[in-house]
Amino acid sequence: MRALILPLIWTALLSGCAGRPNAFSDQNARTHVNQLAGAIGSRPAGSDANRRAREYLIDQLRFFGYTVRVQEAQAQRPELGISAHVFNIIAIVPGARPDALGLMAHYDSRATTPGAGDDALGVAVALECARLLAARPVRQHAVMVLLTDAEEEGLMGAAALVRDPEVMARLRAYINLDAVGADAPVPLFQTGPGNGWLVGAWARAGAARRGGSYQVEIYKRLPSDTDFSVLAGAGVPGLNFAAVGDGYAYHTPRDTPDRLTTRAIAEMGTAALSTAESLDRADLAQRSQQQAVYFDVAGARALVLRPSFSSAFSVLAIVLATIALVRTTRVTAAAGGLSGVLRTFVWALAGVLLVGAALLGMTALLREAREVYHPWYAHPWRFWVLLVLTLFVTVEILLRAGDRLPRGWRAVRHPSAVWMVTLVCWLAMAVGAEGFVPAAAYLWSVPLLVLALVTIVAPSADRSAAGAGALIVLAVTGALWLPEGREMLRFGVPMFGRLPILTPLAVYPAAVLLIAAMVAPAVLAVDMAMKPPPRDAPLTPGRRRLRILLTPALLVALSVAFAACYLAEAYTYDRPLQRAVQYVADHGTGRAVWEVAGVEPGLDVDLTGGAPSGWVPATGPPLSGVRATALPHPFAFRAPGVIQPAPVEATWRSATAPDGAIQVDVAVTTSRSGLTLLFLAPPGVVPAGSSLPGLVREGAWVASLAAAPAGTTVLSVTFPAAAAARLGEIRVGAVDRGLPGGEGWLRQPPWLASARTVWHARSLHLVVPVAEAREPALR
Ligand SMILES: [Zn+2]
């Protein structure tokens, strides 16, 4: 109890003395994070820590004046064949209208992490905003604080929430707060459904804003999800913010309160509070089907383009760019003839291909030299500097080679020639983006429009005007592409590190090439405007010295960058390799197996620390004839294990209905709460009905129940009469996040190295339920 009262007093004291009483207090939010992710720690659904977190949050919300209730439910997502026993916290303060504005975050965490960023951060920010909103003398709308459970089990808390009558009747719009990292930025990265008016409220919010609708296009192609998706599916409009910096900590034991930056707390707090206040001033009853395009300008202002305006804008950009293309082609032809135009395109294409090949070659060389597949993981900046220098050196070599060629072989060297090629390239990208990634199309249509205007307005013969125009284009593309490109590269490395695949060689070369395609043409145009023809005219002595020094300087820089990449540790304590481990026990045959897997070769476990022995590279299923899936990673090893006691006992009994259908009740008893229970039908037999939803996976029907309470859980299934002889093949599985021989809160054995590695672990026990006496046939 003391654990609960102390932070309560703290919060009360802090809220009284932390600066302006109406402003978001980072300290208050951090107190909540420390309590959830520090004092309580990892709090997976169904665990005792999860219950303690819930009690703390209920106390806090009541203290702020909210009416709080707990929605205890058996959440189901039939489309995935999964269920979970969840406890959502629903807290309400009334407003002038019954319609409610929501603040949502999930209070559960993965079992492998204290979950400071994911999602104690979101919960803490929701609490601090809740305190401030409840203290306002006037509120247009009721405020609903929705703290969901079991998000990490497949968004199950949200699945229950959308079945709550009061929530569905009153919730008009909400803000979801989550994280895939432990640092800022905290962009608005997902909106909808029908976001036009919502995004308008976000843009009007007074504070600094971060976000770009291009992220919507990226996010919907990533294999991750938040509670937001479930509410969006149920038609509740919302805005989704997430901390995306320092993704190395996400879902790992490193996601601790001290790792979470104050920048992340402050940025999420400001964004959530100002947006909530702006939404409260808006009419939440309004709806629109429009999907608006939005982006921030240097974090200070936000622009929202209505769909009609955004398409008109793209059309205008495309039309003007076509006019500009005709004009620049004419100027290029005047300087070098039609063959000059052709040669310019050929050189440009050759240049792009050569630069692409050089970037790819450098990445392959680094991988080969380092003998790891992701040598850049812990030090990506060194790698990007290497790629950018590779690009510079390749371009420099190309230009030098061009200088040595006879005049009739060269490309036309005039800013207009650069713009001619660029316009063709950007036009193709803008049209493609409009068709395939409309929410991101502004990234091409805005630079295209600016370039078109500059080339149409500036007199083509005037080199200083051309130079000034190029600088304007550079400012626009640089502002749009460099900060976002940096964030995306920062986000991409840990994101790829979590996937069970070898990062394709071309990913980072392609990203650098794309950013270069948007920023480099303006640099080239400025360069050409500064150096009037003829190029073979003698240079001034100063320029010549610079010219002579440039190539060796670039080569030295390239060598230094390569050495820095070569010497960089691929994985560190703070940026560890993500690996997976599973223990599978088949209690029917008395066999067990260990499996470890990852995206780097090598077994790399401490074989002296009581580890299993007899490791071999893994192939096929973990145990032959047993329904357990292998780890999906490219490098996996197995060793025989010793069978451990199962955490569950199971029985089944059946009764036959007059129509021949067989009703089977499978009862699973466990003394531990929080296990995931699996009910597996005989392969090929699909039930006609079941009390929990299931799905056919790899040829066999399975229903899963996460966060199962301690005690007995019964699954009732109806099988067709033809399955009568096969009921003995029914299996029950129990998934536990701890491992045999596990120690500490992670319950992982000491032979799993953890200095530069983190483990995603599970134990799977498959048991044969004991048949109870058959009941007499049903009448
Ligand atoms: Zn989360």
Residues whose N, C-alpha, C, O or C-beta is under 5 A from the ligand:
A	BS01	ZN	D118 D119 D178 A179
